[in-house]
Amino acid sequence: MEKSTATQFLDLAARSEPIARQLALIGRGSWPVRFSHVTESAQPFLAAALAANIDKTIWILCPSVHSQELFHEALLNWHASALFLAEAEFSAIQNVLPDPEIAAERLALFSLLAREPGPHLIVATRAGLDQVAPRPGALNSNVFSLRRGETHQMHALLERFAAAGYERVAQVTTRGHFAVRGGIVDVYSRQATLPMRLEFFGDEIESLREFDIDTQISVRDLNAAEILLGAADEQDGKVRDYIAPDHLKIDIEADGKSDAEIQINEDWLGVGPEDFSGAFTSTASEVGEFAAGDFALVEAKRAQFLKRLKEWRENQWRVTIYFQTEGGMERFREIIGD
């Protein structure tokens, strides 16, 4: 199968001497392995290149929620299955009700990590590792799996939902609800993105699908689904409990107290004379970032970019420019032209 363009460039980056040298250290477990002079825009690309060559679950730790969001958004260009662990909200401190969407996202991610060994790539915050979470084993033991074609007595299933604290209502409107209409059961699991609809033919689950909460229209057929029956409110563990001994941590903008195996910083992290041989800063490499305004408003920057582009092409370089959106790409074409 032909590799995607993104995968090809990750491979090229991993084979470059500075990154290949550090990957060899990672392979030997020579911790910590440090990457200095990595400009902010290049950090997600470098993390993706490392993840593509490390067959382990990796936790990327960002210094703030804002930096985490930006990092994850850029990382998806290179690693489409990267996971995002939102920080928990604390109603006692913020005097607001916790966002049920965030709570569900966290439960879904914890359930995935407890159930599937990976490897996964998870973007979190350093502070988020010490937030409370259900113990990994508690989630596993409280997940109830359903599969299309299975046989279940419907009344026994409803009793099980009720015993787990699910509320029976006329129409499902939020997580923790279930509703019954003839041979149809709607249930909104506590960790699910969408509610699900089970249609019974006798005791057999004939149909299983997700549906939209507002329109009540089915959006996706499912072969199987999971319902979290307990442990949603049992927060007697910590997020770091999900970091297994064979997992690796990548600390972004690490400080001197970081215990992460891999550390990526924009500044110099090493000891002795400052080394720019593996730099990803805009002044020392050809990895850079341009904002839309740089082209629309600053003519000098545009001229500088076009001059550099001409030099690259004359030197037979393969030049790649990537965009977060189709709109950004079209705007670039309009401004730069042929």
N, C-alpha and C positions, 0 to 999 in steps of 0.2 A: 504494500500500500504506500502511495506517495505521501511523504511527510508534508504537513501544512507549512506555510511560509513562516509562521511563528515558531514552529518546532525547528525549522532549519536554522533560524537565527539564534535560537537558544543553543543549538548544537555548535554553531560557529563560535559563540561566546565561550562555551565551556572548553573548547579546544584551544582558545587563545592562551598564550603562555602564562600570564598573571593568574587567570582563573584556574587553569589546569594545575598550576603549582599549588594553589590553595585547596583544590579538590583532592589532591594527593594527600595533603595533611589531614583533611577530613576523613579520608579513607583509612588513615592510620590512627585516627582518634587523638591527634595531637592538639588538644584543646588548651585555650581557646584559639580558634582560627579567626583572624581579623582582616577585614577589608576596609581600608582607609581611602579618603578622597573620592567617595562615591556620591555624586551629586544627587539631590533628592529625587529628580525625575528618573534617574537610572537605578535607584534602589529596588523598585518592584521587578524590573527586568533582570537584575542580578539575582534576586531571590528566586525568580522563576527558573533561571539557568541552573542554579544550585539544586533546586527541587527536582528538576528533570534528570539529574544525575545522582540523586540520593534516594535509595529505595527505603525510605523511612517516613513516618509521620513527622511533620515539621510544624512547629508553632512559631509564627512570626509575631514578635512583641513590639508594639508601637508605643511611643511615649504619651500619646493622648488620643481621645476619641476622634478628634478632627483629623489627625494624621493617619489614624487607622482607616477612616472612611476613604481618604484620598488614596492611600496605599492600596487598599483592596480594589477600588475602582480601576486603578491602573494595572494591577496584577491580573485582573480578569482578561486583559488583552492577550496575556501570555499564558495564563493558566486558568482556563474557563471554569474549572471545578473547585477553585479556591473557596474555602468556607469563611464566613464572617461570624465571629462571636461577639454579639453586642454586650456592652456592659449592662449589669442589672441596675434598675432604678430603685431608689430607697424612699418609700412614701413618707417615712418618719422624718427624713431630712428635708425632702423637697415639698412636703405637704400636698402631694398630689397622688392620685391612684397610679400604681405601676401600669405601664402600657402593656395590655394583654398580648399585643403582637410581638413585642420584645420577649416577654416571658415564654411565649410559644416557640419563638425562634431558638431561644436558648435550650429549651427542653428537647426540641427536635435535634439540635446539634449534639447535645449530651447523649441522647438515645442512639444516634448514629455512631458516635465514638465508642459507646459501650458495646454496640452490636457488631460493628464492622471494623476489623483490625486496620484497614487502610492499605497503603499509605494515604494520608490526608495532608492537605496544606491548609492551616488554620491561621487566620489573621485575628489577633486579639490585642489587648493593651496590657502593659506590665501590671498596672493596678488591678486589672480584671482577674488575674490569676488568684488573687486572695479573696475574691468575692465568694459568697456561699453558693452552693449548688447541691443537687441531690447526689448521694453516693452512687458511683457507677453501678454497683450491684443492685441497688434499689430500683433503678430504672429497668434493668433487664428483667427482674422478677415481676414487674408490674405492667409489662407490655403484653397485651392480648392480641394475637394475630388472627385475622380472618382472611379467607381465600374464597374466590368465586368457585362455586361447585361443591363447597363443603356443606355438611349437614349439621344444623344447629336447631334445637328447639327454640323458637322465637321468645316464648315467655321466660325461659331460663336465661336467655341473653339479656332481656330487659331487666330481669332481677339482678343480674350481675352488674349492669350499668348503674342501677339505683344503689346497690350496695357499695359501689365505689364513689358515691357522692355526686353522680350525674343527676341533673334535675330533668324530670319529664315535663315537657311543655307542649303547647299546641303547635308551635312552629319554632324550629331551631333558629336562634339569633346570635348566639355567642358560644364560646368554648365551654364545655361542661354541660351542654344541653343534649337531650335526645327527644325525638317525637315519633309517634306511631300513627299510621293511617292504613288500616287494613293489613296487607302483607308487606307494607313498606316501612322501613325504620330509617330515620335520619339521625345521625349522631355526629357531634362536633368534638373530636378528641382534643385534649388539652394541649397537645404539642403540634397539632395539624395546621397546615396553611389554609386548607378549605375543609368544610364539612363533607361527610360522605353519606351516600344513600344506598341502603341494602334492600333489594327486592327479593322476597321469598316466594318460592313455589313449593308449597307444603313446608318441609323442614330444610329444603335446599336453598342456598344463596344463589339465586339465578343471575342476579346482576349486582355489580358493585361499582360505584362511580362517585367522583367528586362533583359537587354542584356549587353554583354561585349563591352566596347568602342573600343577595338582594333580589335577583331575578328568579331564584329557585330552579334555574335551568342547569342541566348537567353540562359539565365542561370537559370531563375526561373519564374514560373507562379505566377501571383498575382490575388487575388480576388478584391483587392482595392488598391489604391495608393493616395498619396497626393502631390500636386504641390504648392510650395510657390510662390505666385504671387506678393507679395510685402513685405516690411519691412526688407528685407535682408540688405539694406544699412542704415536703420533708427536706428541708435545706440544711442537712446536718453534715455536709461535706464542703469541700472547696473546689474551685475550678482546677487548681493544680493537681488534684487527685486523678484527673484524666490524662495527665502527662506520664506515660509509661516509661520505664527505665530505658527502653530502646528508642524513645522519641528524641528529637533534637529541637533546640530552641535557637532562633535567629533574633538577636536583639538589634532593633533599629535605633540609631543614635544612642548607643550604649554608654553608660557611665562607668567609672572605675570600679564600681561594686557589682557589676553585672556577672551573673554566673552562667550566662548563655554560652553554649558551645561555639556558636558563630556570631560574630559581631560586625555590623555594618555601620560605618559612620561617614559623615561628610568631611570631618576633620581628621587629623593624623592620630592614629590609635597606637602606633608602635613605639618602640624605644630606640634611642640612638638617632642618627641623622634622618631627617624626614625623607621618605621614599615616595617618588611619584611614578614608579615604573608600572604600577597597576592602576593608575588613577582613572576615575570615571568623572572627574570634575570637568566642567566645560572648557577650562583653560588648558587642560593637559590631555584631553582625548577628543574623539569625534562623536561623543554621546552628548546631546544637548536637548534643550527644551525651549520652545518658542510659544508664547501666549498669542492669542488672536490679535490683541492690541499691538503686539510687536510689528505686525505686518500692516495693519490698518492705519496706525498712527505714527510709527517711527520709521521714516524713510531710510535713515542711516542704517538701521538694523536690517531692513529688507535688502538694501544694497550689499551689506556685508554677507548676508546669507546667500544671495545669488552669486557673489564672487566666490564664496567657499564651495558652493554647489558646482560652479564651473570648473574649479580646480579638481574636485573629486572626479568629475566626469572625464577630464583630460587625463587623469592618472588611472583611468579604467577601474575606478572603484564601483562597487555595487552599493547604491545608495537606497536606503529605506526610510520613509517618513511614515509614521503611523499616527492615527487619529482616534480619539475616543468615540466620535460619532460621525455619521455620514454627513451631517450638516457642517461639521468642522472641515471635512475634506472638500466639500463643495465650495465653502468660503475661501479655502486656501487656493483652489483652482481659479476662482474669480480674481483674487488679488495678484497671484503670481503669473497667471497666464501660461502660454505655451513654454 
